[in-house]
Amino acid sequence: MSEQAVETQALDRYECRACGYIYEPGKGDDSHNIAPGTPFAELPTDWCCPVCTAKKTAFANVGPAGTASGFKENLGFGLGVNKLTPGQKNILIFGALALAFLFFLSLYGLQ
């Protein structure tokens, strides 16, 4: 494995499969005195989810924050929407809804 892959995996977020809590290394865990910047792999083996107390083995890697969701091999399909981050997808969806609402309201101006 390359050095860059190891470095980026240290920044990956991990989600509890029991309750949906996401451990973010940049924030740490105040309830267990885990300092910000602590990678998931360096957490103690007795560390548990601060929400539901699930064991460390109940967490799944969800990748770094702000990256496109889904499998890397599928990001090239679609109309380019698969490469958008979740925040960009929200802007696209809710922006289109707001624009459609404005067009709907503009129909009242026709007489």
C-alpha positions as CSV (number, residue, x, y, z in Angstrom):
1,M,0.0,0.0,0.0
2,S,1.3,3.4,-0.8
3,E,2.2,6.1,1.8
4,Q,-0.5,8.4,0.4
5,A,-3.2,5.7,0.8
6,V,-2.2,5.2,4.5
7,E,-2.2,9.0,5.1
8,T,-5.7,9.5,3.6
9,Q,-7.1,6.5,5.5
10,A,-6.1,8.1,8.8
11,L,-8.5,10.9,7.9
12,D,-11.4,8.6,7.0
13,R,-14.6,8.8,9.0
14,Y,-16.2,5.7,10.5
15,E,-19.9,5.2,11.0
16,C,-21.6,3.1,13.7
17,R,-23.7,0.5,11.9
18,A,-26.0,0.3,15.0
19,C,-27.0,4.0,15.4
20,G,-25.4,6.0,12.6
21,Y,-23.0,8.0,14.7
22,I,-20.0,9.1,12.7
23,Y,-16.5,9.3,14.3
24,E,-14.6,12.1,12.7
25,P,-10.9,12.1,13.4
26,G,-10.7,15.9,13.1
27,K,-13.2,16.3,16.0
28,G,-12.1,13.5,18.2
29,D,-14.5,12.3,21.0
30,D,-14.9,14.5,24.0
31,S,-17.0,11.9,26.0
32,H,-14.0,9.5,26.0
33,N,-11.2,12.2,26.1
34,I,-10.0,11.4,22.6
35,A,-8.1,14.3,21.2
36,P,-8.9,15.9,17.8
37,G,-6.8,14.4,15.1
38,T,-6.8,10.9,16.4
39,P,-7.2,8.4,13.6
40,F,-9.8,5.6,14.1
41,A,-7.1,2.9,14.0
42,E,-5.4,4.5,17.0
43,L,-8.5,4.5,19.2
44,P,-8.2,2.1,22.2
45,T,-9.6,-1.3,21.7
46,D,-12.1,-0.8,24.6
47,W,-13.4,2.4,23.0
48,C,-17.2,2.3,22.2
49,C,-19.7,4.4,20.4
50,P,-20.6,7.5,22.6
51,V,-24.3,7.2,21.5
52,C,-25.2,3.5,21.7
53,T,-22.0,2.0,23.3
54,A,-21.4,-0.4,20.4
55,K,-18.0,-1.8,20.1
56,K,-15.3,-0.5,17.8
57,T,-15.9,-3.5,15.5
58,A,-19.4,-2.2,14.7
59,F,-18.0,0.8,12.8
60,A,-17.6,0.9,9.0
61,N,-15.3,3.1,7.0
62,V,-17.3,5.8,5.1
63,G,-14.3,7.7,3.7
64,P,-13.1,11.2,4.2
65,A,-15.6,14.1,4.6
66,G,-16.6,16.0,1.5
67,T,-15.9,13.3,-1.0
68,A,-18.3,11.8,-3.5
69,S,-20.3,8.9,-2.1
70,G,-20.4,5.5,-3.7
71,F,-17.9,3.1,-5.2
72,K,-15.0,4.7,-7.0
73,E,-15.6,2.5,-10.1
74,N,-19.2,3.9,-10.4
75,L,-18.3,7.6,-10.2
76,G,-17.8,7.8,-14.0
77,F,-21.3,6.9,-14.9
78,G,-24.4,9.1,-15.1
79,L,-24.4,12.7,-16.3
80,G,-21.5,13.8,-14.1
81,V,-23.8,13.8,-11.0
82,N,-22.0,10.8,-9.5
83,K,-18.8,12.9,-9.0
84,L,-20.6,15.6,-6.9
85,T,-20.1,15.7,-3.1
86,P,-23.2,15.4,-0.9
87,G,-23.2,19.2,-0.3
88,Q,-23.1,19.9,-4.1
89,K,-26.0,17.4,-4.6
90,N,-28.0,19.2,-2.0
91,I,-27.5,22.6,-3.7
92,L,-28.4,21.0,-7.1
93,I,-31.6,19.4,-5.7
94,F,-32.9,22.2,-3.6
95,G,-31.8,24.9,-6.1
96,A,-33.8,23.1,-8.8
97,L,-36.8,22.9,-6.4
98,A,-36.6,26.6,-5.6
99,L,-36.3,27.5,-9.3
100,A,-39.4,25.3,-10.1
101,F,-41.3,27.1,-7.4
102,L,-40.4,30.5,-8.8
103,F,-41.5,29.4,-12.3
104,F,-44.8,28.2,-10.7
105,L,-45.4,31.5,-9.0
106,S,-44.6,33.4,-12.2
107,L,-47.6,31.7,-13.9
108,Y,-49.8,33.9,-11.7
109,G,-48.4,36.9,-13.6
110,L,-49.9,35.6,-16.9
111,Q,-53.3,37.0,-17.6
